[in-house]
Amino acid sequence: MLTKKDIQHIADLARLDLTEEELDKYGEQLTRILGYIDQLQEVNTDGVEPAAAATGENVWREDEVSEWDEGEVKEAVGEAPETEEGQVKVKRVL
């Protein structure tokens, strides 16, 4: 069981300002979640290969470069909310 001090510490790390009622509510919920995780830790996984995807299939594909004709470029750029000199104009990223 997590203490109120533990829950307050987690809330502080997340920069949450919780009321006493919320501390109690979320404390109970987090305790149940951690209990479920403890239950999962008891499952025997010897001989089970780690998987990156639930399907077991590689979802990556090779990059393929394809050239667009002038009409496709014009149509795609035309979909942008703002353009300048035939290119998509976006906000500056610093």
Biopython code that builds the backbone (N, CA, C, O; Angstrom):
import numpy as np
from Bio.PDB.StructureBuilder import StructureBuilder

atoms = [
    (1, "MET", "N", (0.850, -1.187, 0.000)),
    (1, "MET", "CA", (0.000, 0.000, 0.000)),
    (1, "MET", "C", (0.889, 1.241, 0.000)),
    (1, "MET", "O", (1.820, 1.355, 0.797)),
    (2, "LEU", "N", (0.592, 2.143, -0.883)),
    (2, "LEU", "CA", (1.328, 3.405, -0.941)),
    (2, "LEU", "C", (0.839, 4.333, 0.170)),
    (2, "LEU", "O", (-0.355, 4.397, 0.463)),
    (3, "THR", "N", (1.757, 5.032, 0.763)),
    (3, "THR", "CA", (1.376, 5.994, 1.795)),
    (3, "THR", "C", (0.968, 7.303, 1.142)),
    (3, "THR", "O", (1.242, 7.540, -0.034)),
    (4, "LYS", "N", (0.318, 8.141, 1.914)),
    (4, "LYS", "CA", (-0.077, 9.454, 1.410)),
    (4, "LYS", "C", (1.170, 10.263, 1.024)),
    (4, "LYS", "O", (1.152, 11.046, 0.074)),
    (5, "LYS", "N", (2.257, 10.049, 1.791)),
    (5, "LYS", "CA", (3.515, 10.735, 1.490)),
    (5, "LYS", "C", (4.053, 10.283, 0.126)),
    (5, "LYS", "O", (4.566, 11.102, -0.636)),
    (6, "ASP", "N", (3.939, 8.973, -0.189)),
    (6, "ASP", "CA", (4.371, 8.453, -1.489)),
    (6, "ASP", "C", (3.561, 9.091, -2.622)),
    (6, "ASP", "O", (4.118, 9.519, -3.634)),
    (7, "ILE", "N", (2.263, 9.147, -2.439)),
    (7, "ILE", "CA", (1.379, 9.711, -3.461)),
    (7, "ILE", "C", (1.689, 11.190, -3.652)),
    (7, "ILE", "O", (1.719, 11.672, -4.785)),
    (8, "GLN", "N", (1.918, 11.909, -2.572)),
    (8, "GLN", "CA", (2.248, 13.333, -2.664)),
    (8, "GLN", "C", (3.570, 13.520, -3.417)),
    (8, "GLN", "O", (3.709, 14.443, -4.219)),
    (9, "HIS", "N", (4.536, 12.636, -3.151)),
    (9, "HIS", "CA", (5.826, 12.716, -3.836)),
    (9, "HIS", "C", (5.648, 12.491, -5.339)),
    (9, "HIS", "O", (6.225, 13.216, -6.150)),
    (10, "ILE", "N", (4.849, 11.488, -5.708)),
    (10, "ILE", "CA", (4.575, 11.221, -7.129)),
    (10, "ILE", "C", (3.871, 12.418, -7.758)),
    (10, "ILE", "O", (4.200, 12.815, -8.876)),
    (11, "ALA", "N", (2.910, 12.991, -7.051)),
    (11, "ALA", "CA", (2.195, 14.168, -7.560)),
    (11, "ALA", "C", (3.157, 15.346, -7.740)),
    (11, "ALA", "O", (3.071, 16.076, -8.727)),
    (12, "ASP", "N", (4.065, 15.525, -6.790)),
    (12, "ASP", "CA", (5.047, 16.608, -6.912)),
    (12, "ASP", "C", (5.948, 16.402, -8.125)),
    (12, "ASP", "O", (6.255, 17.354, -8.842)),
    (13, "LEU", "N", (6.373, 15.155, -8.355)),
    (13, "LEU", "CA", (7.214, 14.861, -9.519)),
    (13, "LEU", "C", (6.483, 15.166, -10.824)),
    (13, "LEU", "O", (7.084, 15.619, -11.798)),
    (14, "ALA", "N", (5.179, 14.908, -10.825)),
    (14, "ALA", "CA", (4.353, 15.168, -12.011)),
    (14, "ALA", "C", (3.855, 16.604, -12.054)),
    (14, "ALA", "O", (3.126, 16.989, -12.968)),
    (15, "ARG", "N", (4.254, 17.394, -11.059)),
    (15, "ARG", "CA", (3.851, 18.790, -10.944)),
    (15, "ARG", "C", (2.323, 18.934, -10.889)),
    (15, "ARG", "O", (1.730, 19.789, -11.546)),
    (16, "LEU", "N", (1.714, 18.056, -10.073)),
    (16, "LEU", "CA", (0.269, 18.094, -9.863)),
    (16, "LEU", "C", (-0.015, 18.626, -8.474)),
    (16, "LEU", "O", (0.623, 18.227, -7.500)),
    (17, "ASP", "N", (-0.966, 19.517, -8.391)),
    (17, "ASP", "CA", (-1.389, 20.047, -7.100)),
    (17, "ASP", "C", (-2.705, 19.364, -6.740)),
    (17, "ASP", "O", (-3.774, 19.774, -7.192)),
    (18, "LEU", "N", (-2.613, 18.315, -5.918)),
    (18, "LEU", "CA", (-3.789, 17.505, -5.603)),
    (18, "LEU", "C", (-4.376, 17.878, -4.246)),
    (18, "LEU", "O", (-3.662, 18.221, -3.304)),
    (19, "THR", "N", (-5.703, 17.796, -4.183)),
    (19, "THR", "CA", (-6.395, 17.996, -2.907)),
    (19, "THR", "C", (-6.253, 16.720, -2.076)),
    (19, "THR", "O", (-5.818, 15.687, -2.584)),
    (20, "GLU", "N", (-6.621, 16.798, -0.804)),
    (20, "GLU", "CA", (-6.584, 15.624, 0.070)),
    (20, "GLU", "C", (-7.466, 14.510, -0.486)),
    (20, "GLU", "O", (-7.108, 13.333, -0.442)),
    (21, "GLU", "N", (-8.634, 14.908, -1.013)),
    (21, "GLU", "CA", (-9.565, 13.929, -1.584)),
    (21, "GLU", "C", (-8.938, 13.228, -2.787)),
    (21, "GLU", "O", (-9.058, 12.013, -2.943)),
    (22, "GLU", "N", (-8.265, 14.012, -3.636)),
    (22, "GLU", "CA", (-7.611, 13.432, -4.810)),
    (22, "GLU", "C", (-6.443, 12.534, -4.405)),
    (22, "GLU", "O", (-6.218, 11.494, -5.023)),
    (23, "LEU", "N", (-5.702, 12.928, -3.372)),
    (23, "LEU", "CA", (-4.604, 12.087, -2.892)),
    (23, "LEU", "C", (-5.128, 10.715, -2.467)),
    (23, "LEU", "O", (-4.520, 9.692, -2.783)),
    (24, "ASP", "N", (-6.251, 10.694, -1.752)),
    (24, "ASP", "CA", (-6.850, 9.431, -1.320)),
    (24, "ASP", "C", (-7.327, 8.613, -2.523)),
    (24, "ASP", "O", (-7.058, 7.416, -2.623)),
    (25, "LYS", "N", (-8.035, 9.280, -3.427)),
    (25, "LYS", "CA", (-8.594, 8.606, -4.599)),
    (25, "LYS", "C", (-7.482, 8.010, -5.465)),
    (25, "LYS", "O", (-7.527, 6.828, -5.807)),
    (26, "TYR", "N", (-6.485, 8.824, -5.819)),
    (26, "TYR", "CA", (-5.417, 8.348, -6.693)),
    (26, "TYR", "C", (-4.505, 7.365, -5.977)),
    (26, "TYR", "O", (-3.923, 6.482, -6.607)),
    (27, "GLY", "N", (-4.380, 7.515, -4.661)),
    (27, "GLY", "CA", (-3.590, 6.561, -3.887)),
    (27, "GLY", "C", (-4.171, 5.170, -3.966)),
    (27, "GLY", "O", (-3.441, 4.197, -4.155)),
    (28, "GLU", "N", (-5.484, 5.066, -3.820)),
    (28, "GLU", "CA", (-6.161, 3.771, -3.932)),
    (28, "GLU", "C", (-5.977, 3.196, -5.336)),
    (28, "GLU", "O", (-5.692, 2.009, -5.492)),
    (29, "GLN", "N", (-6.140, 4.043, -6.358)),
    (29, "GLN", "CA", (-6.018, 3.573, -7.734)),
    (29, "GLN", "C", (-4.595, 3.104, -8.044)),
    (29, "GLN", "O", (-4.406, 2.054, -8.658)),
    (30, "LEU", "N", (-3.603, 3.876, -7.623)),
    (30, "LEU", "CA", (-2.218, 3.488, -7.864)),
    (30, "LEU", "C", (-1.860, 2.212, -7.114)),
    (30, "LEU", "O", (-1.115, 1.380, -7.631)),
    (31, "THR", "N", (-2.374, 2.052, -5.916)),
    (31, "THR", "CA", (-2.110, 0.837, -5.140)),
    (31, "THR", "C", (-2.684, -0.376, -5.852)),
    (31, "THR", "O", (-2.043, -1.426, -5.903)),
    (32, "ARG", "N", (-3.895, -0.242, -6.407)),
    (32, "ARG", "CA", (-4.499, -1.359, -7.167)),
    (32, "ARG", "C", (-3.683, -1.669, -8.415)),
    (32, "ARG", "O", (-3.474, -2.837, -8.743)),
    (33, "ILE", "N", (-3.222, -0.637, -9.113)),
    (33, "ILE", "CA", (-2.414, -0.838, -10.326)),
    (33, "ILE", "C", (-1.116, -1.563, -9.974)),
    (33, "ILE", "O", (-0.738, -2.520, -10.649)),
    (34, "LEU", "N", (-0.440, -1.114, -8.930)),
    (34, "LEU", "CA", (0.809, -1.755, -8.523)),
    (34, "LEU", "C", (0.567, -3.196, -8.066)),
    (34, "LEU", "O", (1.410, -4.065, -8.290)),
    (35, "GLY", "N", (-0.575, -3.454, -7.429)),
    (35, "GLY", "CA", (-0.929, -4.816, -7.048)),
    (35, "GLY", "C", (-1.097, -5.709, -8.261)),
    (35, "GLY", "O", (-0.680, -6.868, -8.253)),
    (36, "TYR", "N", (-1.713, -5.164, -9.314)),
    (36, "TYR", "CA", (-1.893, -5.933, -10.548)),
    (36, "TYR", "C", (-0.542, -6.211, -11.191)),
    (36, "TYR", "O", (-0.319, -7.307, -11.705)),
    (37, "ILE", "N", (0.361, -5.240, -11.170)),
    (37, "ILE", "CA", (1.699, -5.438, -11.735)),
    (37, "ILE", "C", (2.435, -6.512, -10.947)),
    (37, "ILE", "O", (3.118, -7.347, -11.540)),
    (38, "ASP", "N", (2.309, -6.506, -9.618)),
    (38, "ASP", "CA", (2.912, -7.561, -8.797)),
    (38, "ASP", "C", (2.368, -8.936, -9.189)),
    (38, "ASP", "O", (3.105, -9.921, -9.238)),
    (39, "GLN", "N", (1.075, -8.980, -9.465)),
    (39, "GLN", "CA", (0.446, -10.236, -9.878)),
    (39, "GLN", "C", (1.039, -10.708, -11.204)),
    (39, "GLN", "O", (1.283, -11.901, -11.380)),
    (40, "LEU", "N", (1.273, -9.790, -12.133)),
    (40, "LEU", "CA", (1.863, -10.153, -13.420)),
    (40, "LEU", "C", (3.300, -10.642, -13.266)),
    (40, "LEU", "O", (3.763, -11.475, -14.044)),
    (41, "GLN", "N", (4.004, -10.122, -12.262)),
    (41, "GLN", "CA", (5.392, -10.538, -12.024)),
    (41, "GLN", "C", (5.481, -12.017, -11.639)),
    (41, "GLN", "O", (6.535, -12.632, -11.797)),
    (42, "GLU", "N", (4.391, -12.587, -11.139)),
    (42, "GLU", "CA", (4.382, -13.978, -10.711)),
    (42, "GLU", "C", (4.266, -14.954, -11.874)),
    (42, "GLU", "O", (4.472, -16.154, -11.692)),
    (43, "VAL", "N", (3.939, -14.460, -13.063)),
    (43, "VAL", "CA", (3.752, -15.328, -14.224)),
    (43, "VAL", "C", (5.112, -15.866, -14.673)),
    (43, "VAL", "O", (6.076, -15.109, -14.796)),
    (44, "ASN", "N", (5.182, -17.163, -14.913)),
    (44, "ASN", "CA", (6.414, -17.791, -15.366)),
    (44, "ASN", "C", (6.620, -17.487, -16.853)),
    (44, "ASN", "O", (5.822, -17.901, -17.694)),
    (45, "THR", "N", (7.683, -16.772, -17.164)),
    (45, "THR", "CA", (7.979, -16.415, -18.556)),
    (45, "THR", "C", (9.265, -17.053, -19.041)),
    (45, "THR", "O", (9.837, -16.611, -20.037)),
    (46, "ASP", "N", (9.733, -18.098, -18.344)),
    (46, "ASP", "CA", (10.936, -18.805, -18.788)),
    (46, "ASP", "C", (10.718, -19.360, -20.189)),
    (46, "ASP", "O", (9.692, -19.982, -20.467)),
    (47, "GLY", "N", (11.670, -19.136, -21.051)),
    (47, "GLY", "CA", (11.585, -19.657, -22.418)),
    (47, "GLY", "C", (10.738, -18.833, -23.357)),
    (47, "GLY", "O", (10.557, -19.217, -24.512)),
    (48, "VAL", "N", (10.211, -17.710, -22.900)),
    (48, "VAL", "CA", (9.398, -16.850, -23.756)),
    (48, "VAL", "C", (10.296, -15.742, -24.306)),
    (48, "VAL", "O", (10.899, -14.985, -23.545)),
    (49, "GLU", "N", (10.377, -15.656, -25.614)),
    (49, "GLU", "CA", (11.206, -14.638, -26.262)),
    (49, "GLU", "C", (10.554, -13.267, -26.129)),
    (49, "GLU", "O", (9.343, -13.135, -26.307)),
    (50, "PRO", "N", (11.351, -12.246, -25.815)),
    (50, "PRO", "CA", (10.788, -10.887, -25.781)),
    (50, "PRO", "C", (10.292, -10.495, -27.178)),
    (50, "PRO", "O", (10.900, -10.863, -28.184)),
    (51, "ALA", "N", (9.207, -9.762, -27.231)),
    (51, "ALA", "CA", (8.629, -9.354, -28.504)),
    (51, "ALA", "C", (8.521, -7.839, -28.568)),
    (51, "ALA", "O", (8.148, -7.189, -27.591)),
    (52, "ALA", "N", (8.851, -7.289, -29.723)),
    (52, "ALA", "CA", (8.723, -5.849, -29.923)),
    (52, "ALA", "C", (7.311, -5.503, -30.377)),
    (52, "ALA", "O", (6.863, -4.369, -30.210)),
    (53, "ALA", "N", (6.612, -6.473, -30.947)),
    (53, "ALA", "CA", (5.260, -6.235, -31.429)),
    (53, "ALA", "C", (4.388, -7.431, -31.047)),
    (53, "ALA", "O", (4.861, -8.566, -30.993)),
    (54, "ALA", "N", (3.128, -7.164, -30.789)),
    (54, "ALA", "CA", (2.223, -8.227, -30.369)),
    (54, "ALA", "C", (1.988, -9.256, -31.467)),
    (54, "ALA", "O", (1.692, -10.416, -31.178)),
    (55, "THR", "N", (2.115, -8.843, -32.723)),
    (55, "THR", "CA", (1.850, -9.753, -33.831)),
    (55, "THR", "C", (3.042, -10.640, -34.145)),
    (55, "THR", "O", (2.891, -11.681, -34.783)),
    (56, "GLY", "N", (4.246, -10.229, -33.693)),
    (56, "GLY", "CA", (5.432, -11.000, -33.998)),
    (56, "GLY", "C", (5.945, -10.767, -35.400)),
    (56, "GLY", "O", (6.889, -11.426, -35.835)),
    (57, "GLU", "N", (5.337, -9.844, -36.108)),
    (57, "GLU", "CA", (5.749, -9.552, -37.475)),
    (57, "GLU", "C", (6.505, -8.232, -37.517)),
    (57, "GLU", "O", (6.242, -7.323, -36.729)),
    (58, "ASN", "N", (7.433, -8.144, -38.437)),
    (58, "ASN", "CA", (8.166, -6.910, -38.639)),
    (58, "ASN", "C", (7.264, -5.944, -39.414)),
    (58, "ASN", "O", (6.810, -6.255, -40.515)),
    (59, "VAL", "N", (7.012, -4.777, -38.830)),
    (59, "VAL", "CA", (6.127, -3.817, -39.476)),
    (59, "VAL", "C", (6.898, -2.761, -40.264)),
    (59, "VAL", "O", (6.299, -1.857, -40.845)),
    (60, "TRP", "N", (8.222, -2.874, -40.283)),
    (60, "TRP", "CA", (9.031, -1.907, -41.017)),
    (60, "TRP", "C", (9.027, -2.238, -42.493)),
    (60, "TRP", "O", (8.817, -3.385, -42.889)),
    (61, "ARG", "N", (9.257, -1.239, -43.286)),
    (61, "ARG", "CA", (9.365, -1.435, -44.728)),
    (61, "ARG", "C", (10.578, -0.666, -45.213)),
    (61, "ARG", "O", (11.064, 0.241, -44.537)),
    (62, "GLU", "N", (11.053, -1.027, -46.367)),
    (62, "GLU", "CA", (12.179, -0.322, -46.967)),
    (62, "GLU", "C", (11.717, 1.038, -47.471)),
    (62, "GLU", "O", (10.610, 1.168, -47.993)),
    (63, "ASP", "N", (12.565, 2.047, -47.316)),
    (63, "ASP", "CA", (12.261, 3.367, -47.864)),
    (63, "ASP", "C", (12.417, 3.324, -49.373)),
    (63, "ASP", "O", (13.409, 2.814, -49.894)),
    (64, "GLU", "N", (11.445, 3.857, -50.053)),
    (64, "GLU", "CA", (11.499, 3.913, -51.505)),
    (64, "GLU", "C", (11.277, 5.357, -51.930)),
    (64, "GLU", "O", (10.264, 5.965, -51.587)),
    (65, "VAL", "N", (12.216, 5.891, -52.667)),
    (65, "VAL", "CA", (12.101, 7.256, -53.160)),
    (65, "VAL", "C", (11.324, 7.224, -54.460)),
    (65, "VAL", "O", (11.634, 6.447, -55.363)),
    (66, "SER", "N", (10.312, 8.072, -54.552)),
    (66, "SER", "CA", (9.557, 8.166, -55.800)),
    (66, "SER", "C", (9.415, 9.640, -56.160)),
    (66, "SER", "O", (9.177, 10.488, -55.299)),
    (67, "GLU", "N", (9.561, 9.915, -57.408)),
    (67, "GLU", "CA", (9.462, 11.289, -57.896)),
    (67, "GLU", "C", (8.006, 11.613, -58.188)),
    (67, "GLU", "O", (7.268, 10.788, -58.727)),
    (68, "TRP", "N", (7.603, 12.826, -57.824)),
    (68, "TRP", "CA", (6.258, 13.292, -58.126)),
    (68, "TRP", "C", (6.318, 14.146, -59.377)),
    (68, "TRP", "O", (7.283, 14.871, -59.617)),
    (69, "ASP", "N", (5.260, 14.041, -60.167)),
    (69, "ASP", "CA", (5.221, 14.939, -61.321)),
    (69, "ASP", "C", (4.741, 16.314, -60.856)),
    (69, "ASP", "O", (4.279, 16.467, -59.725)),
    (70, "GLU", "N", (4.849, 17.286, -61.711)),
    (70, "GLU", "CA", (4.544, 18.672, -61.343)),
    (70, "GLU", "C", (3.111, 18.841, -60.852)),
    (70, "GLU", "O", (2.861, 19.636, -59.947)),
    (71, "GLY", "N", (2.187, 18.120, -61.421)),
    (71, "GLY", "CA", (0.788, 18.210, -61.007)),
    (71, "GLY", "C", (0.572, 17.709, -59.584)),
    (71, "GLY", "O", (-0.188, 18.302, -58.819)),
    (72, "GLU", "N", (1.247, 16.607, -59.232)),
    (72, "GLU", "CA", (1.126, 16.066, -57.876)),
    (72, "GLU", "C", (1.719, 17.026, -56.847)),
    (72, "GLU", "O", (1.157, 17.219, -55.769)),
    (73, "VAL", "N", (2.856, 17.623, -57.190)),
    (73, "VAL", "CA", (3.493, 18.579, -56.276)),
    (73, "VAL", "C", (2.585, 19.779, -56.079)),
    (73, "VAL", "O", (2.388, 20.230, -54.951)),
    (74, "LYS", "N", (2.033, 20.299, -57.163)),
    (74, "LYS", "CA", (1.154, 21.468, -57.095)),
    (74, "LYS", "C", (-0.090, 21.162, -56.257)),
    (74, "LYS", "O", (-0.540, 22.000, -55.475)),
    (75, "GLU", "N", (-0.637, 19.970, -56.423)),
    (75, "GLU", "CA", (-1.825, 19.571, -55.672)),
    (75, "GLU", "C", (-1.503, 19.446, -54.174)),
    (75, "GLU", "O", (-2.272, 19.909, -53.332)),
    (76, "ALA", "N", (-0.375, 18.825, -53.850)),
    (76, "ALA", "CA", (0.004, 18.642, -52.452)),
    (76, "ALA", "C", (0.287, 19.983, -51.784)),
    (76, "ALA", "O", (-0.179, 20.227, -50.672)),
    (77, "VAL", "N", (1.035, 20.843, -52.440)),
    (77, "VAL", "CA", (1.346, 22.162, -51.880)),
    (77, "VAL", "C", (0.070, 22.994, -51.762)),
    (77, "VAL", "O", (-0.063, 23.801, -50.842)),
    (78, "GLY", "N", (-0.851, 22.804, -52.673)),
    (78, "GLY", "CA", (-2.117, 23.526, -52.631)),
    (78, "GLY", "C", (-2.973, 23.171, -51.421)),
    (78, "GLY", "O", (-3.855, 23.943, -51.042)),
    (79, "GLU", "N", (-2.727, 22.019, -50.812)),
    (79, "GLU", "CA", (-3.477, 21.600, -49.623)),
    (79, "GLU", "C", (-3.000, 22.309, -48.361)),
    (79, "GLU", "O", (-3.701, 22.307, -47.350)),
    (80, "ALA", "N", (-1.811, 22.918, -48.409)),
    (80, "ALA", "CA", (-1.244, 23.569, -47.226)),
    (80, "ALA", "C", (-2.019, 24.841, -46.899)),
    (80, "ALA", "O", (-2.504, 25.521, -47.803)),
    (81, "PRO", "N", (-2.140, 25.168, -45.605)),
    (81, "PRO", "CA", (-2.864, 26.381, -45.226)),
    (81, "PRO", "C", (-2.141, 27.653, -45.669)),
    (81, "PRO", "O", (-2.778, 28.685, -45.885)),
    (82, "GLU", "N", (-0.803, 27.583, -45.805)),
    (82, "GLU", "CA", (-0.049, 28.776, -46.215)),
    (82, "GLU", "C", (1.148, 28.338, -47.062)),
    (82, "GLU", "O", (1.857, 27.396, -46.710)),
    (83, "THR", "N", (1.362, 29.030, -48.175)),
    (83, "THR", "CA", (2.487, 28.715, -49.052)),
    (83, "THR", "C", (3.247, 29.986, -49.398)),
    (83, "THR", "O", (2.735, 31.097, -49.260)),
    (84, "GLU", "N", (4.477, 29.794, -49.849)),
    (84, "GLU", "CA", (5.296, 30.917, -50.288)),
    (84, "GLU", "C", (6.244, 30.414, -51.371)),
    (84, "GLU", "O", (7.019, 29.485, -51.147)),
    (85, "GLU", "N", (6.177, 31.024, -52.527)),
    (85, "GLU", "CA", (7.018, 30.667, -53.675)),
    (85, "GLU", "C", (6.948, 29.176, -53.994)),
    (85, "GLU", "O", (7.968, 28.540, -54.263)),
    (86, "GLY", "N", (5.730, 28.623, -53.961)),
    (86, "GLY", "CA", (5.535, 27.234, -54.343)),
    (86, "GLY", "C", (5.930, 26.213, -53.300)),
    (86, "GLY", "O", (6.000, 25.021, -53.598)),
    (87, "GLN", "N", (6.194, 26.665, -52.062)),
    (87, "GLN", "CA", (6.564, 25.746, -50.987)),
    (87, "GLN", "C", (5.638, 25.960, -49.789)),
    (87, "GLN", "O", (5.052, 27.029, -49.615)),
    (88, "VAL", "N", (5.523, 24.919, -48.974)),
    (88, "VAL", "CA", (4.691, 25.003, -47.772)),
    (88, "VAL", "C", (5.393, 25.895, -46.763)),
    (88, "VAL", "O", (6.572, 25.703, -46.465)),
    (89, "LYS", "N", (4.661, 26.876, -46.238)),
    (89, "LYS", "CA", (5.213, 27.781, -45.241)),
    (89, "LYS", "C", (4.780, 27.310, -43.866)),
    (89, "LYS", "O", (3.592, 27.110, -43.613)),
    (90, "VAL", "N", (5.760, 27.132, -42.969)),
    (90, "VAL", "CA", (5.479, 26.675, -41.607)),
    (90, "VAL", "C", (6.093, 27.642, -40.619)),
    (90, "VAL", "O", (6.931, 28.471, -40.976)),
    (91, "LYS", "N", (5.663, 27.525, -39.360)),
    (91, "LYS", "CA", (6.234, 28.370, -38.315)),
    (91, "LYS", "C", (7.698, 28.012, -38.100)),
    (91, "LYS", "O", (8.098, 26.859, -38.261)),
    (92, "ARG", "N", (8.478, 28.998, -37.740)),
    (92, "ARG", "CA", (9.889, 28.795, -37.479)),
    (92, "ARG", "C", (10.058, 27.890, -36.250)),
    (92, "ARG", "O", (9.359, 28.054, -35.251)),
    (93, "VAL", "N", (10.983, 26.944, -36.336)),
    (93, "VAL", "CA", (11.276, 26.043, -35.219)),
    (93, "VAL", "C", (12.664, 26.365, -34.721)),
    (93, "VAL", "O", (13.641, 26.291, -35.466)),
    (94, "LEU", "N", (12.742, 26.722, -33.454)),
    (94, "LEU", "CA", (14.044, 27.070, -32.871)),
    (94, "LEU", "C", (14.504, 26.009, -31.929)),
    (94, "LEU", "O", (15.579, 26.128, -31.342)),
]
sb = StructureBuilder()
sb.init_structure("model")
sb.init_model(0)
sb.init_chain("A")
sb.init_seg("    ")
for serial, (resi, resn, name, xyz) in enumerate(atoms, 1):
    if name == "N":
        sb.init_residue(resn, " ", resi, " ")
    sb.init_atom(name, np.array(xyz, "f"), 0.0, 1.0, " ", f" {name:<3s}", serial, name[0])
structure = sb.get_structure()
